[in-house]
Amino acid sequence: MRFIIGLLLGLGIGFAAAVLFAPERGRLREGAPSDEETTSEGFGENHDSMAGLRRAMKGLQEQVQEAWEEARQAAREAEKELRANYERTVSKPKR
């Protein structure tokens, strides 16, 4: 039990330190184009090695969201079908 508590405390402290002392990567540097500007211009002077990965991840995220929406729609249709089948079998009078 002590090991688990120590492990959780260590992970929590490590995560907090990583978040608090992380370099400011989210801010745009002066003169550096944003993602929208780099994608519209193509290859400029400022090469961003992560731009391709970001575009790929964005495309993958869109595909996953589309697949989830299709799965939800299929589940709704299947549920309607099962409910209709249930209503037909339950509402039949027994002889």
Secondary structure, DSSP 8 states (H G I E B T S, - for coil): -HHHHHHHHHHHHHHHHHHHS----SS--TT---HHHHHHH-S-SS--TTHHHHHHHHHHHHHHHHHHHHHHHHHHHHHHHHHHHHHHHHSS---
